[in-house]
Amino acid sequence: MLSLTSWPVAALHEAELASRTYMRVGGRVRWLLEPATPAELALAWTTARERGFTPRILGGGCNLIIEDGLLEGVVIATDRLKRCFRPTLGGADIDPNEDEARVAPAEPGSDPRLIAWSGVTLQNLVQTTTALGLSGFECLAGVPGQLGGGIAMNAGGRYGEMWDSVELVRVLEPDGSIRDLPRAECTPRYRNGGLGERVVLGAVLRLKPSTPAEVRERAKQYLIEKRNVQPVTEWSAGCVFKNPDPAKSNGSSAGKLVELCGLKGRTRGDAIVSPLHGNFVINRGAATAADVLALIEEVRTTVAEKTGVVLENEVKVWRAG
Ligand SMILES: Cc1cc2nc3c(=O)[nH]c(=O)nc-3n(C[C@H](O)[C@H](O)[C@H](O)COP(=O)(O)OP(=O)(O)OC[C@H]3O[C@@H](n4cnc5c(N)ncnc54)[C@H](O)[C@@H]3O)c2cc1C
C-alpha cells in the first residue's frame, strides 16, 4: 500500500482532472504528480515506472478528452515547469544555473534563441517572442496549451507550426534516460511531433530576428482570423478530427465534411457540434465525457456513411480503468 507522501515530487491522491482540461470533462486519476523542474519530471517518471505504472503526461489539456470515472495509475502534469529564458553566452543549456536564466531584452544581432521548459504556455511564448521582436511563434497566436504538448502534437495552422521553431528538444526516453534531439534527427508530421513515447522536458527554440511591431501586427491578424472562424472562448478540445487526405475528401476539410453532412448544432446532452466550426465539439457547461465521446462517434459514423471518408481523431482520448 502506497502512503500519501511516498512520491519524491509533489503528489495528489485521486485528483480531479476536468478543471485541468480546456473541455472541462473527465474524472479523477489515482495519482497526479506535479514536478517543478525537468530533473523532477525525470524522477517522477522513473519512480512511477519502478512501481509498475506507465505514466501519462498532461500539458494544458487542450487537445485531450479524459473519460469520466477513475483513471488508474499516474498522470504527470507539466504545469509547474514554467521557465523560459535566453541562452547564456556559454551555450544553450536547458537546465542552467538559476542566476544565469533570464529573458533579457534582445539587442540587435543577439542570439535569436529562447529556451523553454515543457510547461511554458504557447501564449506566453507568443507574448515573449513578440516583446523581443523575434518571429516564429506568431503563427500560434490564440492556440492554447503548453510547449510540451505543442511539440508532441506539432501544433500549428496555415501560417506555420511548432516544429518550424524547434532547434533541439530535450526528451526523456521510455527507459528513463535523457537525450537531446537536434531538429535534423526528428520527423514531425501534420499534428504529430513524431516523438512516440518520449516525454518533452524542454526545448531550444530558434526564432528569426524581426521587430516587436512587425511580430505584434502579424500575431494580431492571425488572432482575428482565428476568432472569426473558431469558437476559441468556449470549452472544447480544439479540432476533433485531423483533416483528411484532400484526394479522398474532394478537397474538403474535416470541418467542411461535418458541415456538409448537416451535423453543425447536433447535440448529445450538453455537448454540441459548434455552429461556428464543424470540427469543434463544445461543452455548453454540464456535458460529461460520455456525452462528448458519443457525439464524436455519431459525427464520425454519419460522415463515413454519407461521404465514405472515415475521419481520424486529432484529439487524444484517455480511457478510464
Ligand atoms: C480553442 C482551441 C483552439 C485550438 N487551436 C489549435 C490550432 O489552431 N492548431 C493546433 O495545432 N491545435 C489547436 N488546438 C489544440 C491544442 O491547443 C494543441 O494541440 C496544443 O498543442 C495542446 O497542448 P497541451 O499542452 O494542451 O497538450 P495536452 O492536451 O495536455 O496533451 C496532448 C497530447 O500531448 C501529450 N503531451 C503533453 N505534454 C507532453 C510532454 N511534455 N511530452 C510528451 N507528450 C506530451 C499528452 O500526453 C497528449 O497525448 C486548439 C485547442 C483549443 C481548445
The ligand as an SDF file (V2000), in Angstrom:
LIG
                    3D

 53 58  0  0  0  0  0  0  0  0999 V2000
   -9.8690   26.6740  -28.5870 C   0  0  0  0  0  0  0  0  0  0  0  0
   -8.7560   25.8010  -29.1010 C   0  0  0  0  0  0  0  0  0  0  0  0
   -8.0760   26.1500  -30.2650 C   0  0  0  0  0  0  0  0  0  0  0  0
   -7.0540   25.3340  -30.7500 C   0  0  0  0  0  0  0  0  0  0  0  0
   -6.4110   25.6940  -31.9090 N   0  0  0  0  0  0  0  0  0  0  0  0
   -5.4330   24.9130  -32.3900 C   0  0  0  0  0  0  0  0  0  0  0  0
   -4.7410   25.2460  -33.6010 C   0  0  0  0  0  0  0  0  0  0  0  0
   -5.0220   26.2690  -34.2410 O   0  0  0  0  0  0  0  0  0  0  0  0
   -3.7490   24.4290  -34.0210 N   0  0  0  0  0  0  0  0  0  0  0  0
   -3.4060   23.2940  -33.3280 C   0  0  0  0  0  0  0  0  0  0  0  0
   -2.4900   22.5830  -33.7620 O   0  0  0  0  0  0  0  0  0  0  0  0
   -4.0290   22.9530  -32.1880 N   0  0  0  0  0  0  0  0  0  0  0  0
   -5.0170   23.7210  -31.7110 C   0  0  0  0  0  0  0  0  0  0  0  0
   -5.6600   23.3690  -30.5510 N   0  0  0  0  0  0  0  0  0  0  0  0
   -5.2690   22.1430  -29.8520 C   0  0  0  0  0  0  0  0  0  0  0  0
   -4.1990   22.3650  -28.7530 C   0  0  0  0  0  0  0  0  0  0  0  0
   -4.1890   23.6990  -28.3490 O   0  0  0  0  0  0  0  0  0  0  0  0
   -2.8020   21.9560  -29.2270 C   0  0  0  0  0  0  0  0  0  0  0  0
   -2.7770   20.6280  -29.7020 O   0  0  0  0  0  0  0  0  0  0  0  0
   -1.7840   22.0800  -28.0940 C   0  0  0  0  0  0  0  0  0  0  0  0
   -0.5170   21.9140  -28.6200 O   0  0  0  0  0  0  0  0  0  0  0  0
   -2.0100   21.0430  -26.9900 C   0  0  0  0  0  0  0  0  0  0  0  0
   -1.0830   21.2960  -25.9640 O   0  0  0  0  0  0  0  0  0  0  0  0
   -1.3730   20.8390  -24.4710 P   0  0  0  0  0  0  0  0  0  0  0  0
   -0.2150   21.2280  -23.6560 O   0  0  0  0  0  0  0  0  0  0  0  0
   -2.6970   21.3180  -24.0540 O   0  0  0  0  0  0  0  0  0  0  0  0
   -1.3990   19.2520  -24.6500 O   0  0  0  0  0  0  0  0  0  0  0  0
   -2.3790   18.2230  -23.9180 P   0  0  0  0  0  0  0  0  0  0  0  0
   -3.7590   18.4080  -24.4590 O   0  0  0  0  0  0  0  0  0  0  0  0
   -2.1970   18.2630  -22.4550 O   0  0  0  0  0  0  0  0  0  0  0  0
   -1.7920   16.8480  -24.4550 O   0  0  0  0  0  0  0  0  0  0  0  0
   -1.9410   16.4830  -25.8240 C   0  0  0  0  0  0  0  0  0  0  0  0
   -1.0610   15.2400  -26.0590 C   0  0  0  0  0  0  0  0  0  0  0  0
    0.3060   15.6280  -25.9020 O   0  0  0  0  0  0  0  0  0  0  0  0
    0.9220   14.8270  -24.8850 C   0  0  0  0  0  0  0  0  0  0  0  0
    1.8610   15.6770  -24.1300 N   0  0  0  0  0  0  0  0  0  0  0  0
    1.5840   16.7840  -23.4190 C   0  0  0  0  0  0  0  0  0  0  0  0
    2.7120   17.2820  -22.8720 N   0  0  0  0  0  0  0  0  0  0  0  0
    3.7120   16.4590  -23.2460 C   0  0  0  0  0  0  0  0  0  0  0  0
    5.1100   16.4200  -22.9980 C   0  0  0  0  0  0  0  0  0  0  0  0
    5.7250   17.3430  -22.2170 N   0  0  0  0  0  0  0  0  0  0  0  0
    5.8410   15.4280  -23.5640 N   0  0  0  0  0  0  0  0  0  0  0  0
    5.2550   14.4810  -24.3430 C   0  0  0  0  0  0  0  0  0  0  0  0
    3.9300   14.4500  -24.6130 N   0  0  0  0  0  0  0  0  0  0  0  0
    3.1770   15.4290  -24.0610 C   0  0  0  0  0  0  0  0  0  0  0  0
   -0.2120   14.3360  -23.9930 C   0  0  0  0  0  0  0  0  0  0  0  0
    0.1490   13.1480  -23.3030 O   0  0  0  0  0  0  0  0  0  0  0  0
   -1.2950   14.1140  -25.0410 C   0  0  0  0  0  0  0  0  0  0  0  0
   -1.1150   12.8800  -25.7020 O   0  0  0  0  0  0  0  0  0  0  0  0
   -6.6980   24.1630  -30.0550 C   0  0  0  0  0  0  0  0  0  0  0  0
   -7.3630   23.8190  -28.8540 C   0  0  0  0  0  0  0  0  0  0  0  0
   -8.3700   24.6210  -28.3970 C   0  0  0  0  0  0  0  0  0  0  0  0
   -9.0860   24.2410  -27.1190 C   0  0  0  0  0  0  0  0  0  0  0  0
  1  2  1  0
  2  3  1  0
  2 52  2  0
  3  4  2  0
  4  5  1  0
  4 50  1  0
  5  6  2  0
  6  7  1  0
  6 13  1  0
  7  8  2  0
  7  9  1  0
  9 10  1  0
 10 11  2  0
 10 12  1  0
 12 13  2  0
 13 14  1  0
 14 15  1  0
 14 50  1  0
 15 16  1  0
 16 17  1  0
 16 18  1  0
 18 19  1  0
 18 20  1  0
 20 21  1  0
 20 22  1  0
 22 23  1  0
 23 24  1  0
 24 25  2  0
 24 26  1  0
 24 27  1  0
 27 28  1  0
 28 29  2  0
 28 30  1  0
 28 31  1  0
 31 32  1  0
 32 33  1  0
 33 34  1  0
 33 48  1  0
 34 35  1  0
 35 36  1  0
 35 46  1  0
 36 37  1  0
 36 45  1  0
 37 38  2  0
 38 39  1  0
 39 40  1  0
 39 45  2  0
 40 41  1  0
 40 42  2  0
 42 43  1  0
 43 44  2  0
 44 45  1  0
 46 47  1  0
 46 48  1  0
 48 49  1  0
 50 51  2  0
 51 52  1  0
 52 53  1  0
M  END
$$$$
